[in-house]
Amino acid sequence: MAFRIEKEEYINKTFRLKKELVDQMEAICNEKNISLNKLVVQCIEYALENLEE
């Protein structure tokens, strides 16, 4: 079996968020030593997986 590098596809989007929300998220990122992008992706994935139908 050959070594394969799989590439994920990404797109850029711009969102407007309340300053208080961004401040809170940045504090979490600093505490957990993760990027803001990673936190946003994890929050969105969690919300979508737990969405009430």
mmCIF entry with sequence, helices, sheets and N, C-alpha, C, O atoms, coordinates in Angstrom:
data_MODEL
# 
_entry.id   MODEL 
# 
_entity.id                         1 
_entity.type                       polymer 
_entity.pdbx_number_of_molecules   1 
# 
_entity_poly.entity_id                      1 
_entity_poly.type                           'polypeptide(L)' 
_entity_poly.nstd_linkage                   no 
_entity_poly.nstd_monomer                   no 
_entity_poly.pdbx_seq_one_letter_code       MAFRIEKEEYINKTFRLKKELVDQMEAICNEKNISLNKLVVQCIEYALENLEE 
_entity_poly.pdbx_seq_one_letter_code_can   MAFRIEKEEYINKTFRLKKELVDQMEAICNEKNISLNKLVVQCIEYALENLEE 
_entity_poly.pdbx_strand_id                 A 
# 
loop_
_entity_poly_seq.entity_id 
_entity_poly_seq.num 
_entity_poly_seq.mon_id 
_entity_poly_seq.hetero 
1 1  MET n 
1 2  ALA n 
1 3  PHE n 
1 4  ARG n 
1 5  ILE n 
1 6  GLU n 
1 7  LYS n 
1 8  GLU n 
1 9  GLU n 
1 10 TYR n 
1 11 ILE n 
1 12 ASN n 
1 13 LYS n 
1 14 THR n 
1 15 PHE n 
1 16 ARG n 
1 17 LEU n 
1 18 LYS n 
1 19 LYS n 
1 20 GLU n 
1 21 LEU n 
1 22 VAL n 
1 23 ASP n 
1 24 GLN n 
1 25 MET n 
1 26 GLU n 
1 27 ALA n 
1 28 ILE n 
1 29 CYS n 
1 30 ASN n 
1 31 GLU n 
1 32 LYS n 
1 33 ASN n 
1 34 ILE n 
1 35 SER n 
1 36 LEU n 
1 37 ASN n 
1 38 LYS n 
1 39 LEU n 
1 40 VAL n 
1 41 VAL n 
1 42 GLN n 
1 43 CYS n 
1 44 ILE n 
1 45 GLU n 
1 46 TYR n 
1 47 ALA n 
1 48 LEU n 
1 49 GLU n 
1 50 ASN n 
1 51 LEU n 
1 52 GLU n 
1 53 GLU n 
# 
_struct_asym.id          A 
_struct_asym.entity_id   1 
# 
loop_
_struct_conf.conf_type_id 
_struct_conf.id 
_struct_conf.pdbx_PDB_helix_id 
_struct_conf.beg_label_comp_id 
_struct_conf.beg_label_asym_id 
_struct_conf.beg_label_seq_id 
_struct_conf.pdbx_beg_PDB_ins_code 
_struct_conf.end_label_comp_id 
_struct_conf.end_label_asym_id 
_struct_conf.end_label_seq_id 
_struct_conf.pdbx_end_PDB_ins_code 
_struct_conf.beg_auth_comp_id 
_struct_conf.beg_auth_asym_id 
_struct_conf.beg_auth_seq_id 
_struct_conf.end_auth_comp_id 
_struct_conf.end_auth_asym_id 
_struct_conf.end_auth_seq_id 
_struct_conf.pdbx_PDB_helix_class 
_struct_conf.details 
_struct_conf.pdbx_PDB_helix_length 
HELX_P HELX_P1 AA1 LYS A 19 ? LYS A 32 ? LYS A 19 LYS A 32 1 ? 14 
HELX_P HELX_P2 AA2 LEU A 36 ? GLU A 49 ? LEU A 36 GLU A 49 1 ? 14 
# 
_struct_conf_type.id          HELX_P 
_struct_conf_type.criteria    ? 
_struct_conf_type.reference   ? 
# 
loop_
_atom_site.group_PDB 
_atom_site.id 
_atom_site.type_symbol 
_atom_site.label_atom_id 
_atom_site.label_alt_id 
_atom_site.label_comp_id 
_atom_site.label_asym_id 
_atom_site.label_entity_id 
_atom_site.label_seq_id 
_atom_site.pdbx_PDB_ins_code 
_atom_site.Cartn_x 
_atom_site.Cartn_y 
_atom_site.Cartn_z 
_atom_site.occupancy 
_atom_site.B_iso_or_equiv 
_atom_site.pdbx_formal_charge 
_atom_site.auth_seq_id 
_atom_site.auth_comp_id 
_atom_site.auth_asym_id 
_atom_site.auth_atom_id 
_atom_site.pdbx_PDB_model_num 
ATOM 1   N N  . MET A 1 1  ? 0.844   -1.187 0.000  1.00 0.00 ? 1  MET A N  1 
ATOM 2   C CA . MET A 1 1  ? 0.000   0.000  0.000  1.00 0.00 ? 1  MET A CA 1 
ATOM 3   C C  . MET A 1 1  ? 0.890   1.251  0.000  1.00 0.00 ? 1  MET A C  1 
ATOM 4   O O  . MET A 1 1  ? 1.774   1.386  0.846  1.00 0.00 ? 1  MET A O  1 
ATOM 5   N N  . ALA A 1 2  ? 0.661   2.138  -0.923 1.00 0.00 ? 2  ALA A N  1 
ATOM 6   C CA . ALA A 1 2  ? 1.474   3.343  -1.063 1.00 0.00 ? 2  ALA A CA 1 
ATOM 7   C C  . ALA A 1 2  ? 1.008   4.428  -0.089 1.00 0.00 ? 2  ALA A C  1 
ATOM 8   O O  . ALA A 1 2  ? -0.160  4.488  0.297  1.00 0.00 ? 2  ALA A O  1 
ATOM 9   N N  . PHE A 1 3  ? 1.952   5.273  0.289  1.00 0.00 ? 3  PHE A N  1 
ATOM 10  C CA . PHE A 1 3  ? 1.646   6.418  1.146  1.00 0.00 ? 3  PHE A CA 1 
ATOM 11  C C  . PHE A 1 3  ? 0.873   7.453  0.347  1.00 0.00 ? 3  PHE A C  1 
ATOM 12  O O  . PHE A 1 3  ? 1.289   7.836  -0.746 1.00 0.00 ? 3  PHE A O  1 
ATOM 13  N N  . ARG A 1 4  ? -0.252  7.905  0.891  1.00 0.00 ? 4  ARG A N  1 
ATOM 14  C CA . ARG A 1 4  ? -1.071  8.913  0.209  1.00 0.00 ? 4  ARG A CA 1 
ATOM 15  C C  . ARG A 1 4  ? -1.251  10.130 1.099  1.00 0.00 ? 4  ARG A C  1 
ATOM 16  O O  . ARG A 1 4  ? -1.471  10.016 2.304  1.00 0.00 ? 4  ARG A O  1 
ATOM 17  N N  . ILE A 1 5  ? -1.154  11.264 0.496  1.00 0.00 ? 5  ILE A N  1 
ATOM 18  C CA . ILE A 1 5  ? -1.445  12.509 1.202  1.00 0.00 ? 5  ILE A CA 1 
ATOM 19  C C  . ILE A 1 5  ? -2.814  12.970 0.737  1.00 0.00 ? 5  ILE A C  1 
ATOM 20  O O  . ILE A 1 5  ? -3.012  13.332 -0.422 1.00 0.00 ? 5  ILE A O  1 
ATOM 21  N N  . GLU A 1 6  ? -3.752  12.948 1.674  1.00 0.00 ? 6  GLU A N  1 
ATOM 22  C CA . GLU A 1 6  ? -5.104  13.376 1.330  1.00 0.00 ? 6  GLU A CA 1 
ATOM 23  C C  . GLU A 1 6  ? -5.265  14.843 1.694  1.00 0.00 ? 6  GLU A C  1 
ATOM 24  O O  . GLU A 1 6  ? -4.884  15.280 2.780  1.00 0.00 ? 6  GLU A O  1 
ATOM 25  N N  . LYS A 1 7  ? -5.826  15.575 0.782  1.00 0.00 ? 7  LYS A N  1 
ATOM 26  C CA . LYS A 1 7  ? -5.984  17.009 0.979  1.00 0.00 ? 7  LYS A CA 1 
ATOM 27  C C  . LYS A 1 7  ? -7.442  17.335 1.258  1.00 0.00 ? 7  LYS A C  1 
ATOM 28  O O  . LYS A 1 7  ? -8.337  16.943 0.509  1.00 0.00 ? 7  LYS A O  1 
ATOM 29  N N  . GLU A 1 8  ? -7.668  18.064 2.358  1.00 0.00 ? 8  GLU A N  1 
ATOM 30  C CA . GLU A 1 8  ? -9.013  18.522 2.660  1.00 0.00 ? 8  GLU A CA 1 
ATOM 31  C C  . GLU A 1 8  ? -9.265  19.823 1.914  1.00 0.00 ? 8  GLU A C  1 
ATOM 32  O O  . GLU A 1 8  ? -8.346  20.612 1.693  1.00 0.00 ? 8  GLU A O  1 
ATOM 33  N N  . GLU A 1 9  ? -10.485 20.034 1.538  1.00 0.00 ? 9  GLU A N  1 
ATOM 34  C CA . GLU A 1 9  ? -10.841 21.266 0.833  1.00 0.00 ? 9  GLU A CA 1 
ATOM 35  C C  . GLU A 1 9  ? -11.346 22.294 1.842  1.00 0.00 ? 9  GLU A C  1 
ATOM 36  O O  . GLU A 1 9  ? -12.165 21.980 2.705  1.00 0.00 ? 9  GLU A O  1 
ATOM 37  N N  . TYR A 1 10 ? -10.860 23.500 1.726  1.00 0.00 ? 10 TYR A N  1 
ATOM 38  C CA . TYR A 1 10 ? -11.255 24.588 2.603  1.00 0.00 ? 10 TYR A CA 1 
ATOM 39  C C  . TYR A 1 10 ? -11.745 25.764 1.760  1.00 0.00 ? 10 TYR A C  1 
ATOM 40  O O  . TYR A 1 10 ? -11.316 25.951 0.621  1.00 0.00 ? 10 TYR A O  1 
ATOM 41  N N  . ILE A 1 11 ? -12.641 26.544 2.335  1.00 0.00 ? 11 ILE A N  1 
ATOM 42  C CA . ILE A 1 11 ? -13.064 27.796 1.712  1.00 0.00 ? 11 ILE A CA 1 
ATOM 43  C C  . ILE A 1 11 ? -13.012 28.888 2.768  1.00 0.00 ? 11 ILE A C  1 
ATOM 44  O O  . ILE A 1 11 ? -13.118 28.607 3.962  1.00 0.00 ? 11 ILE A O  1 
ATOM 45  N N  . ASN A 1 12 ? -12.852 30.104 2.343  1.00 0.00 ? 12 ASN A N  1 
ATOM 46  C CA . ASN A 1 12 ? -12.847 31.249 3.249  1.00 0.00 ? 12 ASN A CA 1 
ATOM 47  C C  . ASN A 1 12 ? -14.212 31.913 3.240  1.00 0.00 ? 12 ASN A C  1 
ATOM 48  O O  . ASN A 1 12 ? -14.810 32.118 2.184  1.00 0.00 ? 12 ASN A O  1 
ATOM 49  N N  . LYS A 1 13 ? -14.692 32.244 4.420  1.00 0.00 ? 13 LYS A N  1 
ATOM 50  C CA . LYS A 1 13 ? -15.950 32.970 4.583  1.00 0.00 ? 13 LYS A CA 1 
ATOM 51  C C  . LYS A 1 13 ? -15.726 34.054 5.625  1.00 0.00 ? 13 LYS A C  1 
ATOM 52  O O  . LYS A 1 13 ? -14.863 33.921 6.492  1.00 0.00 ? 13 LYS A O  1 
ATOM 53  N N  . THR A 1 14 ? -16.491 35.108 5.541  1.00 0.00 ? 14 THR A N  1 
ATOM 54  C CA . THR A 1 14 ? -16.415 36.189 6.510  1.00 0.00 ? 14 THR A CA 1 
ATOM 55  C C  . THR A 1 14 ? -17.728 36.263 7.269  1.00 0.00 ? 14 THR A C  1 
ATOM 56  O O  . THR A 1 14 ? -18.804 36.253 6.673  1.00 0.00 ? 14 THR A O  1 
ATOM 57  N N  . PHE A 1 15 ? -17.629 36.338 8.597  1.00 0.00 ? 15 PHE A N  1 
ATOM 58  C CA . PHE A 1 15 ? -18.814 36.444 9.447  1.00 0.00 ? 15 PHE A CA 1 
ATOM 59  C C  . PHE A 1 15 ? -18.653 37.638 10.370 1.00 0.00 ? 15 PHE A C  1 
ATOM 60  O O  . PHE A 1 15 ? -17.538 37.987 10.758 1.00 0.00 ? 15 PHE A O  1 
ATOM 61  N N  . ARG A 1 16 ? -19.758 38.257 10.718 1.00 0.00 ? 16 ARG A N  1 
ATOM 62  C CA . ARG A 1 16 ? -19.744 39.336 11.703 1.00 0.00 ? 16 ARG A CA 1 
ATOM 63  C C  . ARG A 1 16 ? -20.211 38.757 13.027 1.00 0.00 ? 16 ARG A C  1 
ATOM 64  O O  . ARG A 1 16 ? -21.280 38.155 13.120 1.00 0.00 ? 16 ARG A O  1 
ATOM 65  N N  . LEU A 1 17 ? -19.392 38.951 14.041 1.00 0.00 ? 17 LEU A N  1 
ATOM 66  C CA . LEU A 1 17 ? -19.702 38.431 15.366 1.00 0.00 ? 17 LEU A CA 1 
ATOM 67  C C  . LEU A 1 17 ? -19.644 39.569 16.378 1.00 0.00 ? 17 LEU A C  1 
ATOM 68  O O  . LEU A 1 17 ? -18.896 40.532 16.207 1.00 0.00 ? 17 LEU A O  1 
ATOM 69  N N  . LYS A 1 18 ? -20.439 39.445 17.428 1.00 0.00 ? 18 LYS A N  1 
ATOM 70  C CA . LYS A 1 18 ? -20.414 40.447 18.491 1.00 0.00 ? 18 LYS A CA 1 
ATOM 71  C C  . LYS A 1 18 ? -19.048 40.435 19.162 1.00 0.00 ? 18 LYS A C  1 
ATOM 72  O O  . LYS A 1 18 ? -18.446 39.377 19.348 1.00 0.00 ? 18 LYS A O  1 
ATOM 73  N N  . LYS A 1 19 ? -18.565 41.612 19.521 1.00 0.00 ? 19 LYS A N  1 
ATOM 74  C CA . LYS A 1 19 ? -17.262 41.745 20.149 1.00 0.00 ? 19 LYS A CA 1 
ATOM 75  C C  . LYS A 1 19 ? -17.166 40.901 21.410 1.00 0.00 ? 19 LYS A C  1 
ATOM 76  O O  . LYS A 1 19 ? -16.144 40.262 21.658 1.00 0.00 ? 19 LYS A O  1 
ATOM 77  N N  . GLU A 1 20 ? -18.228 40.897 22.206 1.00 0.00 ? 20 GLU A N  1 
ATOM 78  C CA . GLU A 1 20 ? -18.229 40.128 23.452 1.00 0.00 ? 20 GLU A CA 1 
ATOM 79  C C  . GLU A 1 20 ? -18.031 38.639 23.182 1.00 0.00 ? 20 GLU A C  1 
ATOM 80  O O  . GLU A 1 20 ? -17.335 37.958 23.936 1.00 0.00 ? 20 GLU A O  1 
ATOM 81  N N  . LEU A 1 21 ? -18.640 38.134 22.112 1.00 0.00 ? 21 LEU A N  1 
ATOM 82  C CA . LEU A 1 21 ? -18.506 36.731 21.754 1.00 0.00 ? 21 LEU A CA 1 
ATOM 83  C C  . LEU A 1 21 ? -17.069 36.420 21.339 1.00 0.00 ? 21 LEU A C  1 
ATOM 84  O O  . LEU A 1 21 ? -16.504 35.410 21.759 1.00 0.00 ? 21 LEU A O  1 
ATOM 85  N N  . VAL A 1 22 ? -16.488 37.275 20.527 1.00 0.00 ? 22 VAL A N  1 
ATOM 86  C CA . VAL A 1 22 ? -15.106 37.081 20.081 1.00 0.00 ? 22 VAL A CA 1 
ATOM 87  C C  . VAL A 1 22 ? -14.150 37.157 21.270 1.00 0.00 ? 22 VAL A C  1 
ATOM 88  O O  . VAL A 1 22 ? -13.218 36.360 21.371 1.00 0.00 ? 22 VAL A O  1 
ATOM 89  N N  . ASP A 1 23 ? -14.379 38.107 22.161 1.00 0.00 ? 23 ASP A N  1 
ATOM 90  C CA . ASP A 1 23 ? -13.529 38.226 23.354 1.00 0.00 ? 23 ASP A CA 1 
ATOM 91  C C  . ASP A 1 23 ? -13.582 36.940 24.181 1.00 0.00 ? 23 ASP A C  1 
ATOM 92  O O  . ASP A 1 23 ? -12.552 36.447 24.642 1.00 0.00 ? 23 ASP A O  1 
ATOM 93  N N  . GLN A 1 24 ? -14.775 36.408 24.363 1.00 0.00 ? 24 GLN A N  1 
ATOM 94  C CA . GLN A 1 24 ? -14.955 35.177 25.132 1.00 0.00 ? 24 GLN A CA 1 
ATOM 95  C C  . GLN A 1 24 ? -14.257 34.002 24.438 1.00 0.00 ? 24 GLN A C  1 
ATOM 96  O O  . GLN A 1 24 ? -13.597 33.190 25.087 1.00 0.00 ? 24 GLN A O  1 
ATOM 97  N N  . MET A 1 25 ? -14.409 33.923 23.126 1.00 0.00 ? 25 MET A N  1 
ATOM 98  C CA . MET A 1 25 ? -13.786 32.839 22.374 1.00 0.00 ? 25 MET A CA 1 
ATOM 99  C C  . MET A 1 25 ? -12.259 32.951 22.404 1.00 0.00 ? 25 MET A C  1 
ATOM 100 O O  . MET A 1 25 ? -11.569 31.940 22.537 1.00 0.00 ? 25 MET A O  1 
ATOM 101 N N  . GLU A 1 26 ? -11.730 34.162 22.282 1.00 0.00 ? 26 GLU A N  1 
ATOM 102 C CA . GLU A 1 26 ? -10.281 34.349 22.319 1.00 0.00 ? 26 GLU A CA 1 
ATOM 103 C C  . GLU A 1 26 ? -9.715  33.980 23.684 1.00 0.00 ? 26 GLU A C  1 
ATOM 104 O O  . GLU A 1 26 ? -8.606  33.453 23.767 1.00 0.00 ? 26 GLU A O  1 
ATOM 105 N N  . ALA A 1 27 ? -10.455 34.247 24.750 1.00 0.00 ? 27 ALA A N  1 
ATOM 106 C CA . ALA A 1 27 ? -10.011 33.857 26.093 1.00 0.00 ? 27 ALA A CA 1 
ATOM 107 C C  . ALA A 1 27 ? -9.918  32.337 26.194 1.00 0.00 ? 27 ALA A C  1 
ATOM 108 O O  . ALA A 1 27 ? -8.969  31.808 26.773 1.00 0.00 ? 27 ALA A O  1 
ATOM 109 N N  . ILE A 1 28 ? -10.893 31.642 25.638 1.00 0.00 ? 28 ILE A N  1 
ATOM 110 C CA . ILE A 1 28 ? -10.875 30.175 25.630 1.00 0.00 ? 28 ILE A CA 1 
ATOM 111 C C  . ILE A 1 28 ? -9.674  29.676 24.831 1.00 0.00 ? 28 ILE A C  1 
ATOM 112 O O  . ILE A 1 28 ? -8.977  28.753 25.253 1.00 0.00 ? 28 ILE A O  1 
ATOM 113 N N  . CYS A 1 29 ? -9.437  30.293 23.673 1.00 0.00 ? 29 CYS A N  1 
ATOM 114 C CA . CYS A 1 29 ? -8.302  29.892 22.829 1.00 0.00 ? 29 CYS A CA 1 
ATOM 115 C C  . CYS A 1 29 ? -6.981  30.062 23.556 1.00 0.00 ? 29 CYS A C  1 
ATOM 116 O O  . CYS A 1 29 ? -6.111  29.195 23.476 1.00 0.00 ? 29 CYS A O  1 
ATOM 117 N N  . ASN A 1 30 ? -6.827  31.162 24.257 1.00 0.00 ? 30 ASN A N  1 
ATOM 118 C CA . ASN A 1 30 ? -5.593  31.399 25.014 1.00 0.00 ? 30 ASN A CA 1 
ATOM 119 C C  . ASN A 1 30 ? -5.435  30.370 26.128 1.00 0.00 ? 30 ASN A C  1 
ATOM 120 O O  . ASN A 1 30 ? -4.335  29.877 26.376 1.00 0.00 ? 30 ASN A O  1 
ATOM 121 N N  . GLU A 1 31 ? -6.530  30.052 26.791 1.00 0.00 ? 31 GLU A N  1 
ATOM 122 C CA . GLU A 1 31 ? -6.500  29.083 27.884 1.00 0.00 ? 31 GLU A CA 1 
ATOM 123 C C  . GLU A 1 31 ? -6.186  27.675 27.384 1.00 0.00 ? 31 GLU A C  1 
ATOM 124 O O  . GLU A 1 31 ? -5.441  26.935 28.026 1.00 0.00 ? 31 GLU A O  1 
ATOM 125 N N  . LYS A 1 32 ? -6.756  27.309 26.234 1.00 0.00 ? 32 LYS A N  1 
ATOM 126 C CA . LYS A 1 32 ? -6.600  25.956 25.690 1.00 0.00 ? 32 LYS A CA 1 
ATOM 127 C C  . LYS A 1 32 ? -5.451  25.847 24.689 1.00 0.00 ? 32 LYS A C  1 
ATOM 128 O O  . LYS A 1 32 ? -5.133  24.756 24.216 1.00 0.00 ? 32 LYS A O  1 
ATOM 129 N N  . ASN A 1 33 ? -4.831  26.985 24.369 1.00 0.00 ? 33 ASN A N  1 
ATOM 130 C CA . ASN A 1 33 ? -3.714  27.031 23.415 1.00 0.00 ? 33 ASN A CA 1 
ATOM 131 C C  . ASN A 1 33 ? -4.109  26.456 22.049 1.00 0.00 ? 33 ASN A C  1 
ATOM 132 O O  . ASN A 1 33 ? -3.414  25.605 21.494 1.00 0.00 ? 33 ASN A O  1 
ATOM 133 N N  . ILE A 1 34 ? -5.236  26.938 21.524 1.00 0.00 ? 34 ILE A N  1 
ATOM 134 C CA . ILE A 1 34 ? -5.695  26.549 20.191 1.00 0.00 ? 34 ILE A CA 1 
ATOM 135 C C  . ILE A 1 34 ? -6.000  27.814 19.396 1.00 0.00 ? 34 ILE A C  1 
ATOM 136 O O  . ILE A 1 34 ? -6.121  28.899 19.963 1.00 0.00 ? 34 ILE A O  1 
ATOM 137 N N  . SER A 1 35 ? -6.121  27.666 18.093 1.00 0.00 ? 35 SER A N  1 
ATOM 138 C CA . SER A 1 35 ? -6.424  28.827 17.251 1.00 0.00 ? 35 SER A CA 1 
ATOM 139 C C  . SER A 1 35 ? -7.918  29.152 17.324 1.00 0.00 ? 35 SER A C  1 
ATOM 140 O O  . SER A 1 35 ? -8.747  28.298 17.637 1.00 0.00 ? 35 SER A O  1 
ATOM 141 N N  . LEU A 1 36 ? -8.224  30.393 17.030 1.00 0.00 ? 36 LEU A N  1 
ATOM 142 C CA . LEU A 1 36 ? -9.619  30.806 16.985 1.00 0.00 ? 36 LEU A CA 1 
ATOM 143 C C  . LEU A 1 36 ? -10.362 30.031 15.904 1.00 0.00 ? 36 LEU A C  1 
ATOM 144 O O  . LEU A 1 36 ? -11.515 29.646 16.096 1.00 0.00 ? 36 LEU A O  1 
ATOM 145 N N  . ASN A 1 37 ? -9.713  29.802 14.779 1.00 0.00 ? 37 ASN A N  1 
ATOM 146 C CA . ASN A 1 37 ? -10.328 29.051 13.692 1.00 0.00 ? 37 ASN A CA 1 
ATOM 147 C C  . ASN A 1 37 ? -10.711 27.643 14.154 1.00 0.00 ? 37 ASN A C  1 
ATOM 148 O O  . ASN A 1 37 ? -11.812 27.168 13.873 1.00 0.00 ? 37 ASN A O  1 
ATOM 149 N N  . LYS A 1 38 ? -9.800  26.985 14.857 1.00 0.00 ? 38 LYS A N  1 
ATOM 150 C CA . LYS A 1 38 ? -10.068 25.624 15.339 1.00 0.00 ? 38 LYS A CA 1 
ATOM 151 C C  . LYS A 1 38 ? -11.256 25.614 16.300 1.00 0.00 ? 38 LYS A C  1 
ATOM 152 O O  . LYS A 1 38 ? -12.100 24.722 16.227 1.00 0.00 ? 38 LYS A O  1 
ATOM 153 N N  . LEU A 1 39 ? -11.327 26.584 17.188 1.00 0.00 ? 39 LEU A N  1 
ATOM 154 C CA . LEU A 1 39 ? -12.449 26.668 18.121 1.00 0.00 ? 39 LEU A CA 1 
ATOM 155 C C  . LEU A 1 39 ? -13.759 26.888 17.379 1.00 0.00 ? 39 LEU A C  1 
ATOM 156 O O  . LEU A 1 39 ? -14.759 26.239 17.687 1.00 0.00 ? 39 LEU A O  1 
ATOM 157 N N  . VAL A 1 40 ? -13.768 27.789 16.411 1.00 0.00 ? 40 VAL A N  1 
ATOM 158 C CA . VAL A 1 40 ? -14.986 28.062 15.647 1.00 0.00 ? 40 VAL A CA 1 
ATOM 159 C C  . VAL A 1 40 ? -15.448 26.800 14.920 1.00 0.00 ? 40 VAL A C  1 
ATOM 160 O O  . VAL A 1 40 ? -16.634 26.472 14.945 1.00 0.00 ? 40 VAL A O  1 
ATOM 161 N N  . VAL A 1 41 ? -14.527 26.096 14.277 1.00 0.00 ? 41 VAL A N  1 
ATOM 162 C CA . VAL A 1 41 ? -14.886 24.867 13.560 1.00 0.00 ? 41 VAL A CA 1 
ATOM 163 C C  . VAL A 1 41 ? -15.460 23.838 14.522 1.00 0.00 ? 41 VAL A C  1 
ATOM 164 O O  . VAL A 1 41 ? -16.475 23.210 14.220 1.00 0.00 ? 41 VAL A O  1 
ATOM 165 N N  . GLN A 1 42 ? -14.827 23.656 15.677 1.00 0.00 ? 42 GLN A N  1 
ATOM 166 C CA . GLN A 1 42 ? -15.321 22.678 16.648 1.00 0.00 ? 42 GLN A CA 1 
ATOM 167 C C  . GLN A 1 42 ? -16.702 23.059 17.170 1.00 0.00 ? 42 GLN A C  1 
ATOM 168 O O  . GLN A 1 42 ? -17.556 22.191 17.345 1.00 0.00 ? 42 GLN A O  1 
ATOM 169 N N  . CYS A 1 43 ? -16.931 24.343 17.419 1.00 0.00 ? 43 CYS A N  1 
ATOM 170 C CA . CYS A 1 43 ? -18.238 24.802 17.899 1.00 0.00 ? 43 CYS A CA 1 
ATOM 171 C C  . CYS A 1 43 ? -19.328 24.561 16.853 1.00 0.00 ? 43 CYS A C  1 
ATOM 172 O O  . CYS A 1 43 ? -20.426 24.113 17.184 1.00 0.00 ? 43 CYS A O  1 
ATOM 173 N N  . ILE A 1 44 ? -19.022 24.856 15.610 1.00 0.00 ? 44 ILE A N  1 
ATOM 174 C CA . ILE A 1 44 ? -20.004 24.657 14.532 1.00 0.00 ? 44 ILE A CA 1 
ATOM 175 C C  . ILE A 1 44 ? -20.292 23.176 14.349 1.00 0.00 ? 44 ILE A C  1 
ATOM 176 O O  . ILE A 1 44 ? -21.453 22.789 14.217 1.00 0.00 ? 44 ILE A O  1 
ATOM 177 N N  . GLU A 1 45 ? -19.253 22.336 14.337 1.00 0.00 ? 45 GLU A N  1 
ATOM 178 C CA . GLU A 1 45 ? -19.463 20.895 14.189 1.00 0.00 ? 45 GLU A CA 1 
ATOM 179 C C  . GLU A 1 45 ? -20.324 20.352 15.329 1.00 0.00 ? 45 GLU A C  1 
ATOM 180 O O  . GLU A 1 45 ? -21.236 19.558 15.099 1.00 0.00 ? 45 GLU A O  1 
ATOM 181 N N  . TYR A 1 46 ? -20.037 20.778 16.548 1.00 0.00 ? 46 TYR A N  1 
ATOM 182 C CA . TYR A 1 46 ? -20.810 20.324 17.705 1.00 0.00 ? 46 TYR A CA 1 
ATOM 183 C C  . TYR A 1 46 ? -22.269 20.759 17.574 1.00 0.00 ? 46 TYR A C  1 
ATOM 184 O O  . TYR A 1 46 ? -23.182 19.966 17.805 1.00 0.00 ? 46 TYR A O  1 
ATOM 185 N N  . ALA A 1 47 ? -22.481 22.006 17.207 1.00 0.00 ? 47 ALA A N  1 
ATOM 186 C CA . ALA A 1 47 ? -23.842 22.533 17.088 1.00 0.00 ? 47 ALA A CA 1 
ATOM 187 C C  . ALA A 1 47 ? -24.621 21.774 16.015 1.00 0.00 ? 47 ALA A C  1 
ATOM 188 O O  . ALA A 1 47 ? -25.791 21.453 16.218 1.00 0.00 ? 47 ALA A O  1 
ATOM 189 N N  . LEU A 1 48 ? -23.993 21.484 14.884 1.00 0.00 ? 48 LEU A N  1 
ATOM 190 C CA . LEU A 1 48 ? -24.672 20.769 13.813 1.00 0.00 ? 48 LEU A CA 1 
ATOM 191 C C  . LEU A 1 48 ? -24.985 19.318 14.187 1.00 0.00 ? 48 LEU A C  1 
ATOM 192 O O  . LEU A 1 48 ? -26.036 18.789 13.826 1.00 0.00 ? 48 LEU A O  1 
ATOM 193 N N  . GLU A 1 49 ? -24.058 18.679 14.916 1.00 0.00 ? 49 GLU A N  1 
ATOM 194 C CA . GLU A 1 49 ? -24.272 17.302 15.331 1.00 0.00 ? 49 GLU A CA 1 
ATOM 195 C C  . GLU A 1 49 ? -25.364 17.183 16.390 1.00 0.00 ? 49 GLU A C  1 
ATOM 196 O O  . GLU A 1 49 ? -25.979 16.126 16.534 1.00 0.00 ? 49 GLU A O  1 
ATOM 197 N N  . ASN A 1 50 ? -25.605 18.260 17.127 1.00 0.00 ? 50 ASN A N  1 
ATOM 198 C CA . ASN A 1 50 ? -26.568 18.240 18.239 1.00 0.00 ? 50 ASN A CA 1 
ATOM 199 C C  . ASN A 1 50 ? -27.784 19.129 17.968 1.00 0.00 ? 50 ASN A C  1 
ATOM 200 O O  . ASN A 1 50 ? -28.472 19.555 18.896 1.00 0.00 ? 50 ASN A O  1 
ATOM 201 N N  . LEU A 1 51 ? -28.032 19.395 16.724 1.00 0.00 ? 51 LEU A N  1 
ATOM 202 C CA . LEU A 1 51 ? -29.147 20.242 16.326 1.00 0.00 ? 51 LEU A CA 1 
ATOM 203 C C  . LEU A 1 51 ? -30.469 19.506 16.542 1.00 0.00 ? 51 LEU A C  1 
ATOM 204 O O  . LEU A 1 51 ? -30.642 18.367 16.107 1.00 0.00 ? 51 LEU A O  1 
ATOM 205 N N  . GLU A 1 52 ? -31.384 20.175 17.215 1.00 0.00 ? 52 GLU A N  1 
ATOM 206 C CA . GLU A 1 52 ? -32.715 19.578 17.404 1.00 0.00 ? 52 GLU A CA 1 
ATOM 207 C C  . GLU A 1 52 ? -33.471 19.607 16.088 1.00 0.00 ? 52 GLU A C  1 
ATOM 208 O O  . GLU A 1 52 ? -33.437 20.597 15.356 1.00 0.00 ? 52 GLU A O  1 
ATOM 209 N N  . GLU A 1 53 ? -34.142 18.524 15.805 1.00 0.00 ? 53 GLU A N  1 
ATOM 210 C CA . GLU A 1 53 ? -34.891 18.454 14.554 1.00 0.00 ? 53 GLU A CA 1 
ATOM 211 C C  . GLU A 1 53 ? -36.338 18.781 14.733 1.00 0.00 ? 53 GLU A C  1 
ATOM 212 O O  . GLU A 1 53 ? -37.099 18.763 13.765 1.00 0.00 ? 53 GLU A O  1 
# 
